[in-house]
């Protein structure tokens, strides 16, 4: 599934983008523009994590979410604008390759979901100190549907679907960070046991080139990891925590988890 499949009539225009200013200037200096793109992602990622961990009830808990948002607002804008502008410029210089790339389609779907969650969900909730208004709920629903569509394309597309383990790993680390007490140690022990079993199964029991057997085993472990992560997250979600604030702290936490993962 690619943009080429959805919009085949655009191919001549896409192929000519490399000859349009400023693409022909950027292409020889692609690495420098890629650094700007990555730097923007780092800025946005850092702001997103700080703000949404606070909405989950962790991190900078001595400050109200609204104060953290006011402090990070400028950098959130810088990160989003930097990603979009640098992405457009380097995309023009590599338009034909991206046009035929499923990974690029997934990235664009995630970008749309990320913008929705950042400005339509996370920011309003933070400004209201944890209260989830009707607008945030609607935006959250739309963002969740877009994010889900991206995950579906990611998980069902050949060659790129092993990348789902990156999403699973990110979710696993976030949940590990926000859980507490015995739950954290039980969760960590179960996850490490699954990693050990998966490593033995896919490196010792099954040959590395036996994809016919490896693929279903890895898919099974992906589901196993996901279920453990969801179970631990669910226990954290229903735990009472006055530091979250707002009238619906559980929903605020759910949206905060999703905002972190989508970026």
C-alpha positions, 0 to 999 in steps of 0.5 A: 500500500503506497501513495502510488496505488492511491494516486497513480495519476500523480506519477509524472508530477512526482517524478518532476519534483526533483527538478523543481526549486529548491529540490535540486539545491537540497538533493546534494546536501541531503544529509544536512537537511536530514540532520535538521529533520532529526533535530526537530524530531528530538525536540518534539519527542522530548516535549511530547514525553515531558508533557504527556508523562505529566498527564499520566502522573509522572515526571514533573509532578510538582508542576501543574500540566498547564504550567508545563505546557506553557513552558514547552509550547514554543518548542512544541511548535518549533518541533512540529514546524521543523518536521513538516518543513524539513520533511517537505524539502527532503521529500521533494528531493526523493519524491519518486522513492517515497511515492512508492514507499509503504513506510512513507505512507505509514509515516504520513498517517502517523504525522496526521495522527500526531498533529491531531493528538498534540494540538487537539487532545494533549494541549487542551487537556494540559491547559485544563490541568487534566480535564478532558473536554468534549473537543478533546474527546472528539479529537482523541477519537479521530486521532485514535482512528487515524493512528489505528489505520497507520498501525494496520498498514504497518502491521500488514505490509510485507518487509516493513512489518517487523518494525512493529517491534519498535512500537511495541518496545517503545510502549513497553519502556513507557509502561515500565517507567510509569508503573510502580512497586511490585507491579513494575517488577512483575511486569519487568520479569515477565517481559524479560522472560518473554525476550529470553524465550523469543531469543532462544526460539528464533536463534536456537530452535529455528534457523535464522533463514527459516522464515516460514517458521520464524514469521508466525513465531515472531507474530505470536511473540508480538501479540504476547508482548502487546497483551502483557503491556496492555495488562500492565498499562490497564492496571496503571490506568485504573490506579488512583493518582491525585497527581493526574488531576481533572475529572476523568484522569483515566481517559487523560492517561489513555490519550497521553499514552497514545500521544507519546507512541504516535510520535 
